[in-house]
Amino acid sequence: MRMPYRVFLSSTFSDLATYRATVQGAIRQLGAIDVSMEHFGARDERPVDECIRLVSDQSDLFVGVYAHRYGFVPDGAKISISEIEYQTASNVPLPRFIYIVDDDAPWLPAHMDDGANRKRLIAFKAALRKRHVCQTFRNQDHLATSVVADIGRHIAMHATTPVAPDPTLTGAGFEALVPEAHTQSVDPVPAEWTTRRRSIKSHNRNMFLTHVIKPSTTPGQKFDVFIYLIRHRSEDFSDVQVAEFFLGKYWGNKIFPAVPKHGFVGISTSAYGSFLCICRVTFVNGGHVNLERYIDFEMQRTAGL
């Protein structure tokens, strides 16, 4: 059994103390371990060498939270400890989850930098936005909810037992490309399209399938795939009893069940080519919906994989 994930929480302290406490509690509720500056005492001027050691040697995930202060710059350094921690996590590299306060969120002027540090902060945030899909937050509960969702999804992706293709079947390659379809100009009636969208969401109980991919660690396969449920504008799956996934003949025509875990419901597998996944979601009240997702690898063209 894998040891609990160790999550390094990086931020300035004096302006984000209550935010940190809320996020730390949320991290622990996931069963993870928070690795934080509080171990040095509540201050911004924490030891640089110890921060670097904790990030590089004692952490599995990095959570960076940034508001309107750049942070303490140690003597002889050109960047703040917060930016040093981020760079260390990037060099390892650790999975990094970045959260930046909404510019329109109310904030105490005393907790906002000006002058040189404000310019440094603007440059740092610009670099983060260029390298990552950054989440914004408006208050500590909003931040904690986002962190739990992201960390929980990461844990779930790595905790699922991969489902393997039938070893007696080989040659599952990419499906044949077809000539580009001819398009036809239409004049849609907005009401019809809106009604159709609402009907689909209502029928599915706002539940849909999605997937993410990464280069495979399994010999002979191209990508590792995580297929999971996602709910429109909600992270609540408490009404889901089980989701049954069917991937087809290359997985032995088997049905793979998944139950909610860490707030997520999904399976992982490895594949060489694209395929169709269908899923039956059964709810605790006995109802069910059928979903489908075409698992393609097109996202790798824009995901930098």
CYANA upper distance limits for C-alpha pairs under 8 A (distance plus 0.5 A):
  4 PRO  CA     31 GLY  CA      6.94
  4 PRO  CA     32 ALA  CA      5.61
  4 PRO  CA     33 ILE  CA      7.01
  5 TYR  CA     31 GLY  CA      8.31
  5 TYR  CA     32 ALA  CA      5.38
  5 TYR  CA     33 ILE  CA      6.58
  5 TYR  CA     59 SER  CA      8.24
  5 TYR  CA     60 ASP  CA      6.51
  5 TYR  CA     61 LEU  CA      7.83
  5 TYR  CA    155 ILE  CA      8.45
  6 ARG  CA     32 ALA  CA      6.45
  6 ARG  CA     33 ILE  CA      5.17
  6 ARG  CA     34 ASP  CA      6.44
  6 ARG  CA     35 VAL  CA      6.93
  6 ARG  CA     58 GLN  CA      7.59
  6 ARG  CA     59 SER  CA      5.40
  6 ARG  CA     60 ASP  CA      5.63
  6 ARG  CA     61 LEU  CA      6.85
  7 VAL  CA     27 ILE  CA      8.20
  7 VAL  CA     32 ALA  CA      7.41
  7 VAL  CA     33 ILE  CA      6.45
  7 VAL  CA     34 ASP  CA      5.42
  7 VAL  CA     35 VAL  CA      6.11
  7 VAL  CA     59 SER  CA      6.28
  7 VAL  CA     60 ASP  CA      6.53
  7 VAL  CA     61 LEU  CA      5.26
  7 VAL  CA     62 PHE  CA      6.26
  7 VAL  CA     63 VAL  CA      7.43
  8 PHE  CA     34 ASP  CA      6.51
  8 PHE  CA     35 VAL  CA      5.01
  8 PHE  CA     36 SER  CA      6.39
  8 PHE  CA     54 LEU  CA      8.32
  8 PHE  CA     55 VAL  CA      7.01
  8 PHE  CA     59 SER  CA      6.37
  8 PHE  CA     60 ASP  CA      8.17
  8 PHE  CA     61 LEU  CA      6.68
  8 PHE  CA     62 PHE  CA      5.41
  8 PHE  CA     63 VAL  CA      6.52
  9 LEU  CA     20 ARG  CA      8.34
  9 LEU  CA     24 GLN  CA      8.43
  9 LEU  CA     34 ASP  CA      7.36
  9 LEU  CA     35 VAL  CA      6.77
  9 LEU  CA     36 SER  CA      5.94
  9 LEU  CA     37 MET  CA      8.35
  9 LEU  CA     62 PHE  CA      6.82
  9 LEU  CA     63 VAL  CA      5.42
  9 LEU  CA     64 GLY  CA      6.65
  9 LEU  CA     65 VAL  CA      8.11
 10 SER  CA     36 SER  CA      7.64
 10 SER  CA     37 MET  CA      8.27
 10 SER  CA     62 PHE  CA      7.94
 10 SER  CA     63 VAL  CA      6.55
 10 SER  CA     64 GLY  CA      5.31
 10 SER  CA     65 VAL  CA      6.70
 10 SER  CA     82 SER  CA      6.78
 10 SER  CA     85 GLU  CA      7.50
 10 SER  CA     86 TYR  CA      8.24
 11 SER  CA     16 LEU  CA      7.91
 11 SER  CA     64 GLY  CA      6.57
 11 SER  CA     65 VAL  CA      5.61
 11 SER  CA     66 TYR  CA      6.49
 11 SER  CA     82 SER  CA      6.42
 12 THR  CA     16 LEU  CA      6.94
 12 THR  CA     44 ASP  CA      6.68
 12 THR  CA     66 TYR  CA      7.91
 12 THR  CA     69 ARG  CA      7.46
 12 THR  CA     70 TYR  CA      7.93
 12 THR  CA     71 GLY  CA      6.07
 12 THR  CA     72 PHE  CA      8.47
 12 THR  CA     82 SER  CA      7.26
 13 PHE  CA     17 ALA  CA      5.84
 13 PHE  CA     20 ARG  CA      8.42
 13 PHE  CA     42 ALA  CA      7.74
 13 PHE  CA     43 ARG  CA      6.86
 13 PHE  CA     44 ASP  CA      6.04
 14 SER  CA     43 ARG  CA      7.59
 14 SER  CA     44 ASP  CA      7.53
 15 ASP  CA     69 ARG  CA      8.27
 15 ASP  CA    111 HIS  CA      6.13
 16 LEU  CA     20 ARG  CA      6.52
 16 LEU  CA     67 ALA  CA      8.48
 17 ALA  CA     21 ALA  CA      6.84
 18 THR  CA     22 THR  CA      6.84
 18 THR  CA    140 GLN  CA      7.89
 19 TYR  CA     23 VAL  CA      6.74
 19 TYR  CA    139 ASN  CA      8.30
 19 TYR  CA    140 GLN  CA      5.35
 19 TYR  CA    143 LEU  CA      8.18
 19 TYR  CA    144 ALA  CA      8.46
 20 ARG  CA     24 GLN  CA      6.43
 21 ALA  CA     25 GLY  CA      6.74
 22 THR  CA     26 ALA  CA      6.86
 22 THR  CA    140 GLN  CA      7.06
 22 THR  CA    141 ASP  CA      7.69
 22 THR  CA    144 ALA  CA      6.84
 23 VAL  CA     27 ILE  CA      6.64
 23 VAL  CA    140 GLN  CA      8.12
 23 VAL  CA    143 LEU  CA      7.75
 23 VAL  CA    144 ALA  CA      5.31
 23 VAL  CA    147 VAL  CA      7.71
 24 GLN  CA     28 ARG  CA      6.77
 24 GLN  CA     34 ASP  CA      6.59
 25 GLY  CA     29 GLN  CA      6.73
 26 ALA  CA     30 LEU  CA      7.10
 26 ALA  CA    144 ALA  CA      6.75
 26 ALA  CA    145 THR  CA      8.44
 26 ALA  CA    147 VAL  CA      8.41
 26 ALA  CA    148 VAL  CA      6.82
 27 ILE  CA     31 GLY  CA      7.47
 27 ILE  CA     32 ALA  CA      6.20
 27 ILE  CA     33 ILE  CA      7.40
 27 ILE  CA     34 ASP  CA      6.96
 27 ILE  CA    147 VAL  CA      8.32
 27 ILE  CA    148 VAL  CA      7.11
 27 ILE  CA    151 ILE  CA      8.50
 28 ARG  CA     32 ALA  CA      5.61
 28 ARG  CA     33 ILE  CA      6.39
 28 ARG  CA     34 ASP  CA      7.24
 30 LEU  CA    148 VAL  CA      7.86
 30 LEU  CA    152 GLY  CA      7.41
 30 LEU  CA    262 HIS  CA      7.14
 35 VAL  CA     39 HIS  CA      8.48
 35 VAL  CA     54 LEU  CA      8.05
 35 VAL  CA     58 GLN  CA      8.40
 35 VAL  CA     59 SER  CA      7.62
 37 MET  CA     41 GLY  CA      7.37
 37 MET  CA     42 ALA  CA      7.64
 37 MET  CA     43 ARG  CA      8.33
 37 MET  CA     46 ARG  CA      7.48
 37 MET  CA     51 CYS  CA      8.33
 38 GLU  CA     42 ALA  CA      5.81
 38 GLU  CA     43 ARG  CA      8.28
 40 PHE  CA     46 ARG  CA      6.93
 40 PHE  CA     47 PRO  CA      8.45
 44 ASP  CA     71 GLY  CA      7.67
 44 ASP  CA     72 PHE  CA      6.76
 45 GLU  CA     72 PHE  CA      6.68
 45 GLU  CA     74 PRO  CA      8.20
 46 ARG  CA     50 GLU  CA      8.49
 46 ARG  CA     51 CYS  CA      7.89
 46 ARG  CA     81 ILE  CA      8.45
 47 PRO  CA     51 CYS  CA      6.77
 48 VAL  CA     52 ILE  CA      6.73
 48 VAL  CA     74 PRO  CA      8.33
 48 VAL  CA     81 ILE  CA      7.14
 49 ASP  CA     53 ARG  CA      6.67
 50 GLU  CA     54 LEU  CA      6.62
 51 CYS  CA     55 VAL  CA      6.70
 51 CYS  CA     85 GLU  CA      7.22
 52 ILE  CA     56 SER  CA      6.52
 52 ILE  CA     84 ILE  CA      8.19
 52 ILE  CA     85 GLU  CA      6.80
 52 ILE  CA     88 THR  CA      6.86
 53 ARG  CA     57 ASP  CA      6.00
 53 ARG  CA     58 GLN  CA      7.55
 54 LEU  CA     58 GLN  CA      5.20
 54 LEU  CA     59 SER  CA      6.82
 55 VAL  CA     59 SER  CA      5.78
 55 VAL  CA     62 PHE  CA      8.23
 55 VAL  CA     85 GLU  CA      7.32
 55 VAL  CA     88 THR  CA      7.19
 55 VAL  CA     89 ALA  CA      6.64
 56 SER  CA     88 THR  CA      7.09
 56 SER  CA     89 ALA  CA      7.07
 56 SER  CA     92 VAL  CA      6.65
 60 ASP  CA     94 LEU  CA      6.82
 60 ASP  CA     95 PRO  CA      8.02
 61 LEU  CA     94 LEU  CA      6.14
 61 LEU  CA     95 PRO  CA      5.83
 61 LEU  CA     96 ARG  CA      6.83
 62 PHE  CA     86 TYR  CA      8.43
 62 PHE  CA     89 ALA  CA      7.13
 62 PHE  CA     94 LEU  CA      6.87
 62 PHE  CA     95 PRO  CA      6.67
 62 PHE  CA     96 ARG  CA      5.26
 62 PHE  CA     97 PHE  CA      6.71
 63 VAL  CA     96 ARG  CA      6.46
 63 VAL  CA     97 PHE  CA      5.39
 63 VAL  CA     98 ILE  CA      6.51
 63 VAL  CA     99 TYR  CA      8.28
 63 VAL  CA    147 VAL  CA      8.44
 64 GLY  CA     86 TYR  CA      7.74
 64 GLY  CA     96 ARG  CA      7.89
 64 GLY  CA     97 PHE  CA      6.76
 64 GLY  CA     98 ILE  CA      5.38
 64 GLY  CA     99 TYR  CA      6.64
 65 VAL  CA     98 ILE  CA      6.72
 65 VAL  CA     99 TYR  CA      5.38
 65 VAL  CA    100 ILE  CA      6.51
 65 VAL  CA    101 VAL  CA      8.44
 66 TYR  CA     99 TYR  CA      6.81
 66 TYR  CA    100 ILE  CA      5.40
 66 TYR  CA    101 VAL  CA      6.89
 67 ALA  CA    100 ILE  CA      6.45
 67 ALA  CA    101 VAL  CA      5.53
 68 HIS  CA    101 VAL  CA      8.35
 68 HIS  CA    111 HIS  CA      7.11
 68 HIS  CA    112 MET  CA      5.26
 68 HIS  CA    113 ASP  CA      6.62
 68 HIS  CA    118 ARG  CA      8.25
 68 HIS  CA    121 LEU  CA      8.02
 69 ARG  CA    111 HIS  CA      7.06
 69 ARG  CA    112 MET  CA      5.99
 69 ARG  CA    113 ASP  CA      5.64
 69 ARG  CA    117 ASN  CA      8.08
 69 ARG  CA    118 ARG  CA      7.75
 69 ARG  CA    121 LEU  CA      7.48
 70 TYR  CA     80 SER  CA      7.24
 70 TYR  CA     82 SER  CA      8.08
 70 TYR  CA    113 ASP  CA      7.51
 70 TYR  CA    117 ASN  CA      6.36
 70 TYR  CA    118 ARG  CA      7.27
 70 TYR  CA    120 ARG  CA      7.34
 70 TYR  CA    121 LEU  CA      5.48
 71 GLY  CA     80 SER  CA      6.00
 71 GLY  CA     81 ILE  CA      7.23
 71 GLY  CA     82 SER  CA      6.91
 72 PHE  CA     80 SER  CA      5.69
 72 PHE  CA     81 ILE  CA      6.55
 72 PHE  CA     82 SER  CA      8.29
 73 VAL  CA     77 ALA  CA      6.77
 73 VAL  CA     78 LYS  CA      7.44
 73 VAL  CA     79 ILE  CA      6.24
 73 VAL  CA     80 SER  CA      4.60
 73 VAL  CA     81 ILE  CA      6.62
 74 PRO  CA     79 ILE  CA      8.43
 74 PRO  CA     80 SER  CA      7.34
 74 PRO  CA     81 ILE  CA      7.66
 79 ILE  CA     83 GLU  CA      6.74
 79 ILE  CA     84 ILE  CA      7.22
 80 SER  CA     84 ILE  CA      6.69
 81 ILE  CA     85 GLU  CA      6.58
 82 SER  CA     86 TYR  CA      6.89
 83 GLU  CA     87 GLN  CA      6.63
 83 GLU  CA    124 PHE  CA      8.15
 84 ILE  CA     88 THR  CA      6.60
 85 GLU  CA     89 ALA  CA      6.77
 86 TYR  CA     90 SER  CA      6.73
 87 GLN  CA     91 ASN  CA      6.65
 88 THR  CA     92 VAL  CA      6.89
 88 THR  CA     93 PRO  CA      8.25
 89 ALA  CA     93 PRO  CA      5.94
 89 ALA  CA     94 LEU  CA      5.70
 89 ALA  CA     95 PRO  CA      8.33
 89 ALA  CA     96 ARG  CA      7.83
 90 SER  CA     94 LEU  CA      6.64
 90 SER  CA     96 ARG  CA      8.18
 97 PHE  CA    134 CYS  CA      7.93
 97 PHE  CA    147 VAL  CA      8.37
 97 PHE  CA    150 ASP  CA      7.98
 98 ILE  CA    128 LEU  CA      8.17
 98 ILE  CA    132 HIS  CA      7.78
 98 ILE  CA    133 VAL  CA      8.10
 98 ILE  CA    134 CYS  CA      5.64
 98 ILE  CA    135 GLN  CA      6.85
 99 TYR  CA    134 CYS  CA      6.09
 99 TYR  CA    135 GLN  CA      5.24
 99 TYR  CA    136 THR  CA      5.97
 99 TYR  CA    137 PHE  CA      7.39
 99 TYR  CA    143 LEU  CA      8.08
100 ILE  CA    125 LYS  CA      8.35
100 ILE  CA    134 CYS  CA      7.29
100 ILE  CA    135 GLN  CA      6.77
100 ILE  CA    136 THR  CA      5.35
100 ILE  CA    137 PHE  CA      6.93
101 VAL  CA    105 ALA  CA      7.62
101 VAL  CA    136 THR  CA      5.76
101 VAL  CA    137 PHE  CA      5.42
101 VAL  CA    138 ARG  CA      6.57
102 ASP  CA    136 THR  CA      5.87
102 ASP  CA    137 PHE  CA      6.05
102 ASP  CA    138 ARG  CA      6.15
105 ALA  CA    138 ARG  CA      5.75
105 ALA  CA    139 ASN  CA      8.27
106 PRO  CA    138 ARG  CA      8.48
107 TRP  CA    111 HIS  CA      7.75
107 TRP  CA    112 MET  CA      8.30
108 LEU  CA    112 MET  CA      7.53
113 ASP  CA    117 ASN  CA      6.58
113 ASP  CA    118 ARG  CA      5.60
114 ASP  CA    118 ARG  CA      5.15
114 ASP  CA    119 LYS  CA      8.15
115 GLY  CA    119 LYS  CA      7.17
116 ALA  CA    120 ARG  CA      6.78
117 ASN  CA    121 LEU  CA      6.57
118 ARG  CA    122 ILE  CA      6.69
119 LYS  CA    123 ALA  CA      6.77
120 ARG  CA    124 PHE  CA      6.62
121 LEU  CA    125 LYS  CA      6.59
122 ILE  CA    126 ALA  CA      6.65
123 ALA  CA    127 ALA  CA      6.79
124 PHE  CA    128 LEU  CA      6.80
125 LYS  CA    129 ARG  CA      6.65
126 ALA  CA    130 LYS  CA      6.75
127 ALA  CA    131 ARG  CA      6.83
128 LEU  CA    132 HIS  CA      6.32
128 LEU  CA    134 CYS  CA      7.89
129 ARG  CA    133 VAL  CA      6.93
129 ARG  CA    134 CYS  CA      6.50
135 GLN  CA    146 SER  CA      8.09
136 THR  CA    143 LEU  CA      8.29
137 PHE  CA    142 HIS  CA      6.26
137 PHE  CA    143 LEU  CA      5.73
138 ARG  CA    142 HIS  CA      6.85
138 ARG  CA    143 LEU  CA      7.78
139 ASN  CA    143 LEU  CA      6.76
140 GLN  CA    144 ALA  CA      6.59
141 ASP  CA    145 THR  CA      6.60
142 HIS  CA    146 SER  CA      6.86
143 LEU  CA    147 VAL  CA      6.73
144 ALA  CA    148 VAL  CA      6.58
145 THR  CA    149 ALA  CA      6.68
146 SER  CA    150 ASP  CA      6.70
147 VAL  CA    151 ILE  CA      6.39
148 VAL  CA    152 GLY  CA      6.00
149 ALA  CA    153 ARG  CA      6.49
149 ALA  CA    235 GLU  CA      7.80
149 ALA  CA    263 GLY  CA      8.26
150 ASP  CA    154 HIS  CA      6.77
151 ILE  CA    155 ILE  CA      6.65
152 GLY  CA    156 ALA  CA      6.51
152 GLY  CA    262 HIS  CA      6.01
152 GLY  CA    263 GLY  CA      7.36
152 GLY  CA    264 PHE  CA      7.85
153 ARG  CA    157 MET  CA      6.55
153 ARG  CA    262 HIS  CA      8.05
153 ARG  CA    263 GLY  CA      8.39
153 ARG  CA    264 PHE  CA      6.99
154 HIS  CA    158 HIS  CA      6.96
155 ILE  CA    159 ALA  CA      6.40
155 ILE  CA    262 HIS  CA      8.25
156 ALA  CA    160 THR  CA      6.61
156 ALA  CA    261 LYS  CA      7.37
156 ALA  CA    262 HIS  CA      7.08
156 ALA  CA    264 PHE  CA      7.16
156 ALA  CA    266 GLY  CA      8.40
157 MET  CA    226 PHE  CA      6.78
157 MET  CA    266 GLY  CA      8.33
157 MET  CA    267 ILE  CA      8.13
157 MET  CA    268 SER  CA      7.39
160 THR  CA    266 GLY  CA      8.15
160 THR  CA    267 ILE  CA      6.46
160 THR  CA    268 SER  CA      6.65
161 THR  CA    267 ILE  CA      7.77
161 THR  CA    268 SER  CA      7.23
162 PRO  CA    267 ILE  CA      7.29
162 PRO  CA    268 SER  CA      5.25
162 PRO  CA    269 THR  CA      5.15
162 PRO  CA    270 SER  CA      7.98
163 VAL  CA    251 TRP  CA      8.10
163 VAL  CA    256 PHE  CA      8.15
163 VAL  CA    267 ILE  CA      7.90
163 VAL  CA    268 SER  CA      6.86
163 VAL  CA    269 THR  CA      5.47
163 VAL  CA    270 SER  CA      8.20
164 ALA  CA    251 TRP  CA      6.72
164 ALA  CA    269 THR  CA      6.67
164 ALA  CA    270 SER  CA      7.43
165 PRO  CA    169 LEU  CA      8.19
165 PRO  CA    250 TYR  CA      5.50
165 PRO  CA    251 TRP  CA      4.38
165 PRO  CA    252 GLY  CA      7.13
165 PRO  CA    270 SER  CA      8.43
165 PRO  CA    271 ALA  CA      8.46
166 ASP  CA    249 LYS  CA      8.08
166 ASP  CA    250 TYR  CA      5.83
166 ASP  CA    251 TRP  CA      5.26
166 ASP  CA    252 GLY  CA      5.40
169 LEU  CA    250 TYR  CA      6.57
170 THR  CA    250 TYR  CA      8.16
172 ALA  CA    250 TYR  CA      7.64
172 ALA  CA    271 ALA  CA      8.43
172 ALA  CA    272 TYR  CA      6.90
172 ALA  CA    273 GLY  CA      6.52
173 GLY  CA    272 TYR  CA      6.46
173 GLY  CA    273 GLY  CA      5.13
173 GLY  CA    274 SER  CA      7.93
174 PHE  CA    272 TYR  CA      7.74
174 PHE  CA    273 GLY  CA      4.74
174 PHE  CA    274 SER  CA      6.05
175 GLU  CA    273 GLY  CA      7.56
175 GLU  CA    274 SER  CA      7.03
175 GLU  CA    275 PHE  CA      8.50
188 PRO  CA    192 GLU  CA      8.22
188 PRO  CA    193 TRP  CA      7.90
189 VAL  CA    193 TRP  CA      7.16
190 PRO  CA    194 THR  CA      6.58
191 ALA  CA    195 THR  CA      6.49
192 GLU  CA    196 ARG  CA      6.63
193 TRP  CA    197 ARG  CA      6.71
194 THR  CA    198 ARG  CA      6.77
195 THR  CA    199 SER  CA      6.56
196 ARG  CA    200 ILE  CA      6.74
197 ARG  CA    201 LYS  CA      6.85
198 ARG  CA    202 SER  CA      6.51
199 SER  CA    203 HIS  CA      6.47
200 ILE  CA    204 ASN  CA      6.57
200 ILE  CA    206 ASN  CA      8.49
201 LYS  CA    205 ARG  CA      6.37
201 LYS  CA    206 ASN  CA      5.11
201 LYS  CA    207 MET  CA      7.69
202 SER  CA    206 ASN  CA      6.62
203 HIS  CA    289 VAL  CA      8.06
204 ASN  CA    208 PHE  CA      7.67
204 ASN  CA    289 VAL  CA      6.43
204 ASN  CA    290 ASN  CA      8.23
204 ASN  CA    291 LEU  CA      8.33
206 ASN  CA    231 ARG  CA      5.95
206 ASN  CA    232 HIS  CA      5.76
207 MET  CA    229 LEU  CA      7.19
207 MET  CA    230 ILE  CA      6.41
207 MET  CA    231 ARG  CA      5.10
207 MET  CA    232 HIS  CA      7.09
208 PHE  CA    229 LEU  CA      6.21
208 PHE  CA    230 ILE  CA      5.83
208 PHE  CA    231 ARG  CA      6.67
208 PHE  CA    232 HIS  CA      8.29
208 PHE  CA    291 LEU  CA      7.11
209 LEU  CA    227 ILE  CA      7.51
209 LEU  CA    228 TYR  CA      6.26
209 LEU  CA    229 LEU  CA      5.25
209 LEU  CA    230 ILE  CA      6.48
209 LEU  CA    291 LEU  CA      7.15
209 LEU  CA    292 GLU  CA      7.14
209 LEU  CA    293 ARG  CA      6.50
210 THR  CA    227 ILE  CA      6.40
210 THR  CA    228 TYR  CA      6.21
210 THR  CA    229 LEU  CA      6.86
210 THR  CA    230 ILE  CA      7.16
210 THR  CA    293 ARG  CA      7.30
211 HIS  CA    225 VAL  CA      7.32
211 HIS  CA    226 PHE  CA      5.97
211 HIS  CA    227 ILE  CA      4.87
211 HIS  CA    228 TYR  CA      6.67
211 HIS  CA    295 ILE  CA      7.73
212 VAL  CA    225 VAL  CA      6.40
212 VAL  CA    226 PHE  CA      5.98
212 VAL  CA    227 ILE  CA      7.34
213 ILE  CA    223 PHE  CA      6.65
213 ILE  CA    224 ASP  CA      6.13
213 ILE  CA    225 VAL  CA      5.12
213 ILE  CA    226 PHE  CA      6.96
213 ILE  CA    297 PHE  CA      7.91
213 ILE  CA    299 MET  CA      8.42
213 ILE  CA    300 GLN  CA      8.02
214 LYS  CA    223 PHE  CA      6.01
214 LYS  CA    224 ASP  CA      5.93
214 LYS  CA    225 VAL  CA      7.29
214 LYS  CA    300 GLN  CA      8.39
214 LYS  CA    305 LEU  CA      7.30
215 PRO  CA    222 LYS  CA      6.73
215 PRO  CA    223 PHE  CA      5.03
215 PRO  CA    224 ASP  CA      6.55
215 PRO  CA    305 LEU  CA      7.37
216 SER  CA    221 GLN  CA      6.56
216 SER  CA    222 LYS  CA      5.90
216 SER  CA    223 PHE  CA      4.61
216 SER  CA    224 ASP  CA      5.09
216 SER  CA    270 SER  CA      7.15
217 THR  CA    221 GLN  CA      8.30
217 THR  CA    223 PHE  CA      8.34
217 THR  CA    224 ASP  CA      7.77
218 THR  CA    224 ASP  CA      8.34
218 THR  CA    270 SER  CA      7.47
220 GLY  CA    272 TYR  CA      7.78
221 GLN  CA    270 SER  CA      6.64
221 GLN  CA    271 ALA  CA      5.68
221 GLN  CA    272 TYR  CA      5.06
222 LYS  CA    270 SER  CA      7.88
222 LYS  CA    271 ALA  CA      6.45
222 LYS  CA    272 TYR  CA      5.05
222 LYS  CA    273 GLY  CA      7.91
223 PHE  CA    270 SER  CA      6.23
223 PHE  CA    271 ALA  CA      6.19
223 PHE  CA    272 TYR  CA      6.98
223 PHE  CA    297 PHE  CA      8.49
224 ASP  CA    268 SER  CA      7.68
224 ASP  CA    269 THR  CA      6.30
224 ASP  CA    270 SER  CA      4.80
224 ASP  CA    271 ALA  CA      7.03
225 VAL  CA    268 SER  CA      6.00
225 VAL  CA    269 THR  CA      5.83
225 VAL  CA    270 SER  CA      6.27
225 VAL  CA    271 ALA  CA      7.87
226 PHE  CA    266 GLY  CA      7.48
226 PHE  CA    267 ILE  CA      6.34
226 PHE  CA    268 SER  CA      4.79
226 PHE  CA    269 THR  CA      7.10
227 ILE  CA    266 GLY  CA      5.95
227 ILE  CA    267 ILE  CA      6.02
227 ILE  CA    268 SER  CA      6.69
228 TYR  CA    264 PHE  CA      7.80
228 TYR  CA    265 VAL  CA      6.08
228 TYR  CA    266 GLY  CA      4.36
228 TYR  CA    267 ILE  CA      6.94
229 LEU  CA    264 PHE  CA      7.58
229 LEU  CA    265 VAL  CA      6.19
229 LEU  CA    266 GLY  CA      6.77
230 ILE  CA    235 GLU  CA      8.11
231 ARG  CA    235 GLU  CA      6.90
231 ARG  CA    236 ASP  CA      8.11
235 GLU  CA    263 GLY  CA      7.60
236 ASP  CA    263 GLY  CA      7.54
237 PHE  CA    260 PRO  CA      7.37
237 PHE  CA    263 GLY  CA      6.94
237 PHE  CA    264 PHE  CA      7.72
238 SER  CA    260 PRO  CA      8.19
239 ASP  CA    283 PHE  CA      6.08
239 ASP  CA    284 VAL  CA      6.05
239 ASP  CA    285 ASN  CA      8.24
240 VAL  CA    259 VAL  CA      8.15
240 VAL  CA    260 PRO  CA      7.62
240 VAL  CA    281 VAL  CA      7.58
240 VAL  CA    282 THR  CA      6.71
240 VAL  CA    283 PHE  CA      4.93
240 VAL  CA    284 VAL  CA      6.35
241 GLN  CA    259 VAL  CA      6.95
241 GLN  CA    260 PRO  CA      8.04
241 GLN  CA    281 VAL  CA      8.23
241 GLN  CA    282 THR  CA      6.15
241 GLN  CA    283 PHE  CA      5.42
241 GLN  CA    284 VAL  CA      5.51
242 VAL  CA    257 PRO  CA      7.09
242 VAL  CA    258 ALA  CA      6.25
242 VAL  CA    259 VAL  CA      5.24
242 VAL  CA    260 PRO  CA      7.76
242 VAL  CA    281 VAL  CA      6.54
242 VAL  CA    282 THR  CA      5.92
242 VAL  CA    283 PHE  CA      7.49
243 ALA  CA    257 PRO  CA      6.16
243 ALA  CA    258 ALA  CA      5.73
243 ALA  CA    259 VAL  CA      6.83
243 ALA  CA    265 VAL  CA      7.65
243 ALA  CA    266 GLY  CA      8.21
243 ALA  CA    279 CYS  CA      7.02
243 ALA  CA    280 ARG  CA      6.16
243 ALA  CA    281 VAL  CA      4.84
243 ALA  CA    282 THR  CA      6.68
244 GLU  CA    255 ILE  CA      6.69
244 GLU  CA    256 PHE  CA      6.00
244 GLU  CA    257 PRO  CA      4.78
244 GLU  CA    258 ALA  CA      6.77
244 GLU  CA    279 CYS  CA      5.87
244 GLU  CA    280 ARG  CA      5.69
244 GLU  CA    281 VAL  CA      6.93
245 PHE  CA    255 ILE  CA      6.12
245 PHE  CA    256 PHE  CA      5.50
245 PHE  CA    257 PRO  CA      6.66
245 PHE  CA    258 ALA  CA      8.31
245 PHE  CA    267 ILE  CA      8.38
245 PHE  CA    277 CYS  CA      7.36
245 PHE  CA    278 ILE  CA      6.43
245 PHE  CA    279 CYS  CA      5.01
245 PHE  CA    280 ARG  CA      7.26
246 PHE  CA    253 ASN  CA      7.57
246 PHE  CA    254 LYS  CA      6.97
246 PHE  CA    255 ILE  CA      5.51
246 PHE  CA    256 PHE  CA      6.98
246 PHE  CA    277 CYS  CA      6.33
246 PHE  CA    278 ILE  CA      5.86
246 PHE  CA    279 CYS  CA      6.73
247 LEU  CA    251 TRP  CA      6.80
247 LEU  CA    253 ASN  CA      7.56
247 LEU  CA    254 LYS  CA      8.15
247 LEU  CA    255 ILE  CA      8.27
247 LEU  CA    275 PHE  CA      7.76
247 LEU  CA    276 LEU  CA      6.81
247 LEU  CA    277 CYS  CA      5.28
247 LEU  CA    278 ILE  CA      7.18
248 GLY  CA    252 GLY  CA      7.35
248 GLY  CA    253 ASN  CA      5.47
248 GLY  CA    254 LYS  CA      7.92
248 GLY  CA    276 LEU  CA      8.06
248 GLY  CA    277 CYS  CA      8.08
249 LYS  CA    253 ASN  CA      5.12
249 LYS  CA    254 LYS  CA      8.46
256 PHE  CA    267 ILE  CA      8.36
258 ALA  CA    265 VAL  CA      6.56
258 ALA  CA    266 GLY  CA      6.45
258 ALA  CA    267 ILE  CA      7.24
259 VAL  CA    265 VAL  CA      6.25
259 VAL  CA    266 GLY  CA      8.24
260 PRO  CA    264 PHE  CA      5.72
260 PRO  CA    265 VAL  CA      5.17
260 PRO  CA    266 GLY  CA      8.49
261 LYS  CA    265 VAL  CA      6.80
273 GLY  CA    296 ASP  CA      8.03
273 GLY  CA    297 PHE  CA      8.34
274 SER  CA    294 TYR  CA      7.97
274 SER  CA    295 ILE  CA      5.97
274 SER  CA    296 ASP  CA      5.22
274 SER  CA    297 PHE  CA      7.25
275 PHE  CA    294 TYR  CA      6.56
275 PHE  CA    295 ILE  CA      5.80
275 PHE  CA    296 ASP  CA      7.36
276 LEU  CA    292 GLU  CA      7.78
276 LEU  CA    293 ARG  CA      6.55
276 LEU  CA    294 TYR  CA      5.02
276 LEU  CA    295 ILE  CA      6.34
277 CYS  CA    292 GLU  CA      6.15
277 CYS  CA    293 ARG  CA      5.76
277 CYS  CA    294 TYR  CA      6.63
277 CYS  CA    295 ILE  CA      7.33
278 ILE  CA    290 ASN  CA      7.78
278 ILE  CA    291 LEU  CA      6.26
278 ILE  CA    292 GLU  CA      4.74
278 ILE  CA    293 ARG  CA      6.90
279 CYS  CA    290 ASN  CA      6.22
279 CYS  CA    291 LEU  CA      5.58
279 CYS  CA    292 GLU  CA      6.49
280 ARG  CA    288 HIS  CA      7.27
280 ARG  CA    289 VAL  CA      6.33
280 ARG  CA    290 ASN  CA      5.02
280 ARG  CA    291 LEU  CA      6.81
281 VAL  CA    288 HIS  CA      5.77
281 VAL  CA    289 VAL  CA      5.85
281 VAL  CA    290 ASN  CA      6.83
281 VAL  CA    291 LEU  CA      8.24
282 THR  CA    286 GLY  CA      6.91
282 THR  CA    287 GLY  CA      6.39
282 THR  CA    288 HIS  CA      4.82
282 THR  CA    289 VAL  CA      7.37
283 PHE  CA    287 GLY  CA      5.82
283 PHE  CA    288 HIS  CA      6.29
298 GLU  CA    302 THR  CA      8.39
299 MET  CA    303 ALA  CA      6.43
300 GLN  CA    304 GLY  CA      6.83
300 GLN  CA    305 LEU  CA      5.82
301 ARG  CA    305 LEU  CA      7.66
